[in-house]
Amino acid sequence: MKELDLTSRATWVFTGDSITQGVFHTYGSRSWVELVSEQVRWELRRVQDIVINSGVSAWTALEINADFEYLVGRFNPQVLNVSLGTNDALDGESGLTNFQRRLAEIVQQGHGIRATVVLHTPVLVMPDAPVPRRKWMTAYAEAIRNVAEAEDALLVDHEQHWRQHFGAEAPTAWMDDSTHPNAVGHRHIAEITLQALRLGSLREPF
């Protein structure tokens, strides 16, 4: 994987759904975006970097692609992180083609403003998650991998990491409900992000 080429002061945007937004399910603990921000701005001493979280609960590639300027473009980021797939998977097989097309367009818009684009695969869900999520999440993760390769984006593969850890078991220890990670799950998302982007590791133990 190519490394981030950061200026002395960089703007980072993280956009996606409720897991990116960091709603509710950490019960006051830092979300994965906040953990990455702490690592970048404090542990790496990039104290003048700006980190913006424009994740919106329940949104998909459709909304983010359509509202790219508001969510991303106006901030002119050097690094754009896009984390999608969890809500998109509810569209099942019929939604895959449009999802891949829209995600590619998001990456192209990011490259158009000269951002380094980082795509994130979704994490696993629980056995009681909605059927389309359980059935199609892996296919949507594969679509993200395909877009990353085709569009020259960096990739952080959370789905692979979680699957390697849990195998065929439910990811209960890292989840708050059927779909949303708990604080431990968010720490794993942050840690894999930092490792993939060669930004070190979280200081605090799991």
C-alpha positions as CSV (number, residue, x, y, z in Angstrom):
1,M,0.0,0.0,0.0
2,K,1.2,3.5,-0.8
3,E,1.8,5.8,2.1
4,L,0.0,9.0,2.9
5,D,1.8,12.0,1.6
6,L,1.0,14.7,4.1
7,T,1.7,18.4,4.1
8,S,2.9,20.0,7.3
9,R,-0.7,20.9,8.1
10,A,-3.4,18.6,6.7
11,T,-7.1,18.5,6.8
12,W,-8.7,15.0,7.2
13,V,-12.4,14.3,6.5
14,F,-14.2,11.1,7.6
15,T,-17.6,10.6,6.0
16,G,-20.0,7.7,6.1
17,D,-22.9,6.4,8.2
18,S,-23.7,6.2,11.9
19,I,-20.7,4.1,12.7
20,T,-18.5,6.9,11.3
21,Q,-20.6,9.5,13.1
22,G,-20.0,7.6,16.3
23,V,-23.6,7.8,17.6
24,F,-24.9,6.4,20.9
25,H,-23.3,2.9,20.9
26,T,-20.0,3.7,22.5
27,Y,-21.8,5.2,25.6
28,G,-19.4,8.2,25.9
29,S,-16.2,6.4,24.9
30,R,-14.3,7.7,21.9
31,S,-15.5,6.6,18.5
32,W,-13.0,5.2,16.0
33,V,-12.8,8.6,14.2
34,E,-12.0,10.3,17.5
35,L,-9.4,7.7,18.3
36,V,-7.7,8.2,15.0
37,S,-7.8,12.0,15.5
38,E,-6.1,11.7,18.9
39,Q,-3.4,9.5,17.4
40,V,-2.8,11.9,14.5
41,R,-3.0,15.2,16.3
42,W,-1.4,14.3,19.6
43,E,0.6,11.1,19.5
44,L,2.1,12.0,16.1
45,R,2.4,15.6,17.1
46,R,0.5,16.9,14.1
47,V,-1.3,19.3,16.4
48,Q,-2.3,21.7,13.6
49,D,-4.0,19.1,11.5
50,I,-7.8,19.5,11.4
51,V,-10.0,16.4,11.6
52,I,-13.6,16.7,10.4
53,N,-16.3,14.0,10.9
54,S,-19.2,14.4,8.4
55,G,-20.7,11.0,8.9
56,V,-24.5,11.0,8.9
57,S,-26.6,8.2,10.5
58,A,-28.5,6.0,8.1
59,W,-26.8,7.5,5.0
60,T,-25.5,5.5,2.0
61,A,-23.4,6.0,-1.0
62,L,-26.4,7.6,-2.7
63,E,-26.7,10.5,-0.3
64,I,-22.9,11.0,0.2
65,N,-22.3,11.1,-3.5
66,A,-25.1,13.6,-4.1
67,D,-24.1,15.8,-1.2
68,F,-20.3,15.5,-1.6
69,E,-19.6,19.3,-1.7
70,Y,-21.4,19.9,1.6
71,L,-19.9,16.8,3.4
72,V,-16.4,16.9,1.9
73,G,-15.6,19.3,-0.9
74,R,-15.9,22.6,1.1
75,F,-13.3,21.4,3.5
76,N,-10.7,20.7,0.8
77,P,-9.2,17.8,2.6
78,Q,-5.8,16.3,2.0
79,V,-7.1,12.9,3.2
80,L,-10.7,11.7,2.7
81,N,-11.9,8.5,4.5
82,V,-15.1,7.0,3.2
83,S,-16.8,4.2,5.3
84,L,-19.9,2.8,3.7
85,G,-21.7,-0.5,3.0
86,T,-23.6,-1.3,6.2
87,N,-26.8,0.6,5.1
88,D,-26.1,0.0,1.4
89,A,-26.3,-3.7,1.9
90,L,-30.0,-3.5,2.8
91,D,-30.6,-3.1,-1.0
92,G,-29.2,-6.6,-1.5
93,E,-28.1,-8.0,-4.8
94,S,-30.2,-5.4,-6.8
95,G,-28.2,-2.5,-5.2
96,L,-24.7,-3.8,-5.8
97,T,-24.1,-2.3,-9.2
98,N,-25.4,1.2,-8.2
99,F,-23.4,1.0,-5.0
100,Q,-20.2,0.3,-6.8
101,R,-20.8,3.0,-9.3
102,R,-21.7,5.6,-6.7
103,L,-18.7,4.7,-4.6
104,A,-16.4,5.1,-7.6
105,E,-17.9,8.5,-8.2
106,I,-17.2,9.5,-4.6
107,V,-13.6,8.5,-5.1
108,Q,-13.4,10.4,-8.4
109,Q,-14.8,13.5,-6.7
110,G,-12.2,13.1,-4.0
111,H,-9.4,12.8,-6.5
112,G,-10.9,15.8,-8.2
113,I,-10.1,18.0,-5.2
114,R,-6.7,16.3,-4.9
115,A,-7.4,14.3,-1.8
116,T,-5.9,11.0,-1.0
117,V,-9.0,8.8,-0.7
118,V,-9.2,5.9,1.8
119,L,-12.0,3.4,1.5
120,H,-13.1,1.3,4.5
121,T,-14.9,-2.0,4.3
122,P,-17.8,-2.4,6.8
123,V,-17.5,-4.5,10.0
124,L,-19.4,-7.8,10.5
125,V,-23.0,-7.8,11.9
126,M,-24.7,-10.1,14.3
127,P,-26.9,-13.1,13.5
128,D,-30.1,-11.0,14.4
129,A,-29.2,-8.2,11.9
130,P,-31.6,-7.6,9.1
131,V,-31.5,-10.5,6.6
132,P,-30.1,-8.4,3.6
133,R,-27.2,-7.2,5.8
134,R,-26.3,-10.7,6.9
135,K,-26.6,-12.1,3.4
136,W,-25.0,-9.3,1.3
137,M,-22.5,-7.5,3.5
138,T,-19.6,-9.6,2.2
139,A,-20.5,-8.8,-1.4
140,Y,-20.6,-5.1,-0.6
141,A,-17.2,-5.3,1.1
142,E,-15.9,-7.0,-2.0
143,A,-17.3,-4.2,-4.1
144,I,-15.4,-1.7,-2.0
145,R,-12.2,-3.6,-2.5
146,N,-12.9,-3.6,-6.3
147,V,-13.5,0.2,-6.3
148,A,-10.3,0.8,-4.3
149,E,-8.2,-1.1,-6.8
150,A,-9.9,0.3,-9.9
151,E,-9.9,3.9,-8.7
152,D,-6.4,3.9,-7.0
153,A,-7.8,4.5,-3.5
154,L,-6.2,3.2,-0.3
155,L,-8.1,0.4,1.4
156,V,-8.7,-0.4,5.1
157,D,-10.2,-3.9,5.3
158,H,-12.1,-4.1,8.6
159,E,-14.3,-6.9,7.3
160,Q,-11.3,-9.1,6.7
161,H,-9.8,-8.3,10.1
162,W,-13.1,-9.1,11.9
163,R,-13.6,-12.3,10.0
164,Q,-10.0,-13.4,10.7
165,H,-10.7,-12.8,14.4
166,F,-14.1,-14.3,14.8
167,G,-14.3,-16.8,12.0
168,A,-17.8,-18.2,11.8
169,E,-18.6,-17.0,15.3
170,A,-20.8,-14.0,16.0
171,P,-18.8,-10.8,16.8
172,T,-20.6,-10.4,20.1
173,A,-17.7,-9.0,22.2
174,W,-17.2,-6.1,19.8
175,M,-20.9,-5.2,19.2
176,D,-23.5,-3.2,21.0
177,D,-26.5,-4.4,18.9
178,S,-27.1,-6.3,15.7
179,T,-25.3,-3.7,13.5
180,H,-23.4,-1.2,15.6
181,P,-20.0,-1.8,17.2
182,N,-19.5,-1.0,20.9
183,A,-16.5,0.9,22.3
184,V,-14.3,-2.1,21.9
185,G,-15.3,-2.6,18.3
186,H,-14.6,1.1,17.6
187,R,-11.1,0.6,19.1
188,H,-10.5,-2.2,16.7
189,I,-11.7,-0.1,13.8
190,A,-9.3,2.6,14.8
191,E,-6.4,0.3,15.3
192,I,-6.7,-1.4,11.9
193,T,-7.1,2.1,10.3
194,L,-3.9,3.3,12.0
195,Q,-2.0,0.1,11.0
196,A,-3.2,0.2,7.4
197,L,-2.2,3.9,7.0
198,R,1.1,3.4,8.9
199,L,0.1,5.8,11.6
200,G,1.3,3.8,14.6
201,S,-0.9,2.1,17.1
202,L,-3.2,3.1,19.9
203,R,-1.3,3.7,23.1
204,E,-4.0,2.5,25.5
205,P,-4.5,-1.3,25.8
206,F,-7.7,-3.0,24.6
